[in-house]
Amino acid sequence: MGTDEELYFGSGGYAVPLGTSGLRGDIGIAQSAYDLGEEFAALGATGTARVFSVGLSYPILRSNRANLVIAARYQYKDLVDEYERLDVRNEKSSHSVPVALQFDVRDQLFGGGITYGSLTWTVGELSLDTPGLRAQDVNAKTEGGFGKWNLEVARIQALPGGFSLYGRVFAQWANGNLDSSERMILGGANGVRAYPQGEGSGDEGVLGQVELRYQAGAFKPYAFWDAGRVRINDNPWVPGTNHRSLAGGGVGVRFQQGPWLVDAAAAWRHHGGRAQSDSRQNHPQIWAKVQYRF
């Protein structure tokens, strides 16, 4: 995936059944490279993130109308931020174990639809691997053990005339101040699309999304609205504003043919002010994604 703010992300994964009971194993790897932007741009600031995961899942309930799956995985993150003009390199890493209940339910309500989502508990350990990061962490105290809850519920509702309505709510609760790698992010391709990736991060928050879609053969044009609010620090140590709200809307189109999926969207800001995570004030914010399944 690429964006107009020089964020690049790639991932790969493989899943396989283990026996005949429904147990499945999976393995995945992802890497991203990005500019930190805004006040860091003059410092030649860049970052990389590598994530490795391995997990198991097992179906508790399987039927044509409803499914319930329990899943657990081990996840390792390695993150590096570099400030080229200051000759500074900050490194940190974490080990975590998310345990999730995943569900989907099909019904005939108002013409039919599907509701799906997950409830996830994550426990982990963060290591700050450079002295500079430890010095910056003296007040936030993010190093060491952490925990958080995530809830996601989404629905696709059939409508007359080839239309459908999509709605999604995502929320996060934390048991203390979190490192930026574990925080909820409002902006980005999967959040408030009018803002760049990394915008509006917080330890706790809620995000809502609505899309009106139309099916026209292999093409699916859509209009959308995104809004969210985060609590920046679970345990703030300085006075001042501890919340951030973002909202915006736009239009897009998806094209799906065989294993290929192409998604492009343009989004305009409505609430939240100027972007703080990137020095380029893109208006509209443009997103494009190309995906191939095999």
C-alpha positions, 0 to 999 in steps of 0.5 A: 500500500502507498499513500501521498505522505511517503508511507509504505507498507507490505505484509505476507501471511500463510495459514494452514489447517492442523488436523481435522478438528478445525484448528488452524495455524498461521504465520505472518510478517509485515514491514513499514517505512515512513517519514515522521513528518511535521516538526521532525521533517527538518531533522531527516526523520524516518522510521521502520517497523517490522512485525512477526507473528505466529498464532492458532485459532479454533472454532467454538461454534460453526454453522451457516448462520453464526460462527465463533472462533477463539484465536491466540498469537505471539507477536514480536515488534521491532521499531527504529526511528532515525534522525539523520541530521542529529545522528540519532537512532532510537530502537525499541521492541516488544513481545505480546500475546493477543487473545481474541474471540471472533464472531460473525452472524448472518440474518434476514433483518431489513433485507439481510446482512452480516454482523461480525467483529472481535473482542481482544485482550493483549498483554505484553512487555515493551523494551526501550533499547536506547538510553535516549528513549529511556530518558524520554520515558521517565514521566510516561512510564511505558516500558515494561508490562502493558495490557489493553482491550480492543472491541470491533463490531461491523455490519454490512446491511443489504439495501434495495437497488444494488446498494448496501450500507457498511458500519463499523465501531472500534474501541480501545481501553488501556490499563496504563500509558502505552507506547506509540506502537500500541496506541489507537490511531484515528487517522489513516487508511483504516481510520479517519481517512481525511487525515494521514497515517499516525494522526490522532494517537491515544491510549484509549478511544473510539472510532466510527465509520459509515459507507454507502456502497453501490455494486456495479459489476466489478466496480463498487463506488462508495461514499463514506464518513469517519469520526473518532476521539481518543484520550491521549494519555491514560495517566497524564502527567502534565496539565492541558488538553488530553483528548483529540477528535477527528472527522471527515468524509469522502468518496472512493471506488473499489475494483475486484476481479479474480484475485485482484482488489484495487481501492482508491479514495479521496477524503476531506477534513471536517473536524480536527484542524490541521494534520500534526503527524505530517507537514504536508496539509493534503486536502483532499487526502488520497489513498490507493491500495492494490491487493492480490490474493493467492 
